[in-house]
Amino acid sequence: MKKISYIIFDLLTIAFLIGAYAIQYFTKKKLGMLRWMNYHNMQFQKNAVYGIVKYITF
């Protein structure tokens, strides 16, 4: 059971790394993706929880 959970977590880690690389790649190559990322970053910063999380991480 422990071995199976390690394999699942490794596959999830690889999937997240591939997804992050794809977002970074398309943000640099396509202007629409950059605008989409900026829009979502602004929406996240308007969220009231962002102010609390920002100080907790420091």
N, C-alpha and C positions, 0 to 999 in steps of 0.2 A: 504494500500500500504506500509506503514511504517513497519507494522508487518511482512509482507511477506519478505521485504528486510532484516529485522533482522534475520529471520529464515534462509534465504539463506546465509547470512554472518556467522551465527553460524555453518551451515553445512560445509561451505568452511573451516572454522577454524578447525573443527574436522577432515576434510579430510587431511588438511595440517599437523596437529599434528600426525595423523596415518601414513602418508607418511614419516615424519621425523623420527618417531620411527622405522619404518621398515628399513629405510636406516641405522640408527644407529645400529640396531640389526644385520643386515646382514654384515655390515662393521666389526663388532667384530667377527662374526662367520665364515665368508667366506673370504679367502685371495683374491679371484678374485674381490670381491666388494671393498676391501681396495685398490687394485691396480687401479681399475676404478676411485675411488674417488680421489686418489692421482694424477692420470693423468689429470682429469678435473680441479683440483685445480691448477696444474701447468699451464694448458692452460689459466685459468682465470687470473693468475698472470702475464702471458706474455702479456695480453691485455693492450693496452695503457691507457684505461680508469681506470684500477685498481689503478694506481698510484695517479690519481686525487681523486678517491673515497676514497682511504685510508686516505688521508689528510683531506678530507671534514668531515669524520665521527668523527674525533677527535675534 
